[in-house]
Amino acid sequence: MLSEKTDQLTSWLKEGLPDLARFTPPAKVIDKRTASPWMEPDLETILQGEGIDTLLITGDETDAWVMGAVDRGSRLIVGRFVVCSSVDPTYDAMMVLDHSRFGTRIEPAPVAEILDAWPG
């Protein structure tokens, strides 16, 4: 069942986000069952196994990603205007917190800049 959902997501990524489709594979898709991806043991296993220390954060409920990534010591690149929270005031507060408190670990970047810098 999990593999079927992952296949559906991968298909959606390729169809819905053509600019990112060329990265899947080799990019890996991890299906998460809770708001925080850090509750999925596969995530940490993959990150450690691949020696990944930088994460690109996009999507919804990014506040659930950020603190766990900071806790593990990751460098974070947060795509501007491609992240959100469940309510606007929470998003605004997280952006202020992220950049004032964790500015040495969290870097905002426009999507065009991210795609231009992406290898390959």
C-alpha positions as CSV (number, residue, x, y, z in Angstrom):
1,M,0.0,0.0,0.0
2,L,2.8,2.5,0.9
3,S,4.6,1.7,-2.3
4,E,1.4,2.3,-4.3
5,K,1.0,5.7,-2.6
6,T,4.6,6.6,-3.3
7,D,4.2,5.6,-6.9
8,Q,1.1,7.9,-7.1
9,L,3.0,10.8,-5.6
10,T,5.9,10.3,-7.9
11,S,3.5,10.3,-10.9
12,W,1.8,13.4,-9.6
13,L,5.2,15.1,-9.2
14,K,6.2,14.3,-12.7
15,E,2.9,15.4,-14.2
16,G,2.2,18.4,-11.9
17,L,5.6,19.8,-11.5
18,P,7.4,19.4,-14.9
19,D,10.4,21.6,-13.8
20,L,11.1,19.1,-10.9
21,A,10.3,15.9,-12.8
22,R,13.8,15.4,-14.1
23,F,15.0,15.1,-10.4
24,T,12.7,12.1,-9.6
25,P,14.7,9.8,-9.7
26,P,17.4,10.2,-8.5
27,A,15.5,12.2,-5.9
28,K,13.8,10.0,-3.3
29,V,10.1,10.4,-2.3
30,I,9.3,9.6,1.3
31,D,5.6,9.2,2.2
32,K,5.0,10.7,5.6
33,R,2.0,9.9,7.8
34,T,2.3,12.8,10.3
35,A,2.8,16.6,10.1
36,S,6.5,16.2,11.1
37,P,8.6,14.2,8.6
38,W,11.0,13.5,11.5
39,M,8.6,10.8,12.8
40,E,9.4,8.7,9.7
41,P,12.5,6.6,10.5
42,D,13.3,6.2,6.8
43,L,14.0,9.9,6.5
44,E,16.9,10.0,8.9
45,T,18.2,6.7,7.6
46,I,18.3,8.0,4.0
47,L,19.8,11.4,5.1
48,Q,22.6,9.8,7.1
49,G,23.2,7.1,4.5
50,E,23.5,9.6,1.7
51,G,25.5,12.1,3.8
52,I,22.9,14.8,3.2
53,D,23.4,17.9,5.4
54,T,21.4,20.4,3.3
55,L,17.6,20.3,2.9
56,L,15.4,22.3,0.5
57,I,12.1,23.0,2.2
58,T,8.9,23.6,0.1
59,G,5.3,22.8,0.5
60,D,2.7,23.0,3.2
61,E,3.1,22.9,7.0
62,T,6.8,23.7,6.7
63,D,6.9,24.8,10.3
64,A,6.8,21.0,11.1
65,W,9.9,20.5,9.0
66,V,12.0,23.4,10.2
67,M,12.5,22.7,13.9
68,G,13.4,19.1,13.4
69,A,15.9,20.0,10.7
70,V,17.5,22.6,12.9
71,D,17.6,20.1,15.7
72,R,19.5,17.6,13.6
73,G,22.0,20.4,12.5
74,S,20.9,20.6,8.8
75,R,21.4,23.6,6.6
76,L,18.0,24.6,5.3
77,I,17.0,26.4,2.1
78,V,13.4,27.6,2.3
79,G,11.8,28.3,-1.0
80,R,10.1,31.8,-0.9
81,F,6.4,31.8,-1.6
82,V,6.3,28.0,-1.9
83,V,5.8,27.3,1.8
84,C,2.9,27.8,4.1
85,S,1.3,26.9,7.4
86,S,-2.3,26.1,8.3
87,V,-3.0,29.8,9.1
88,D,-1.4,32.9,7.8
89,P,-0.4,34.4,11.2
90,T,1.5,31.1,12.1
91,Y,3.3,31.3,8.8
92,D,4.3,34.9,9.4
93,A,5.5,34.2,12.9
94,M,7.5,31.2,11.7
95,M,9.2,33.3,9.0
96,V,10.2,35.9,11.5
97,L,11.4,33.2,14.0
98,D,13.2,31.2,11.3
99,H,15.2,34.2,10.0
100,S,15.8,36.1,13.2
101,R,16.6,33.1,15.5
102,F,18.0,30.6,13.0
103,G,19.3,32.8,10.3
104,T,22.7,31.1,10.3
105,R,21.0,27.8,9.4
106,I,18.0,28.8,7.4
107,E,18.3,30.6,4.0
108,P,15.3,31.9,2.1
109,A,15.6,31.7,-1.7
110,P,13.4,32.4,-4.7
111,V,12.3,29.3,-6.6
112,A,14.0,30.6,-9.8
113,E,17.3,30.9,-8.0
114,I,16.9,27.4,-6.6
115,L,16.3,25.9,-10.0
116,D,19.1,27.8,-11.6
117,A,21.6,26.6,-9.0
118,W,20.4,23.0,-9.1
119,P,23.1,20.7,-10.5
120,G,22.3,18.7,-13.7
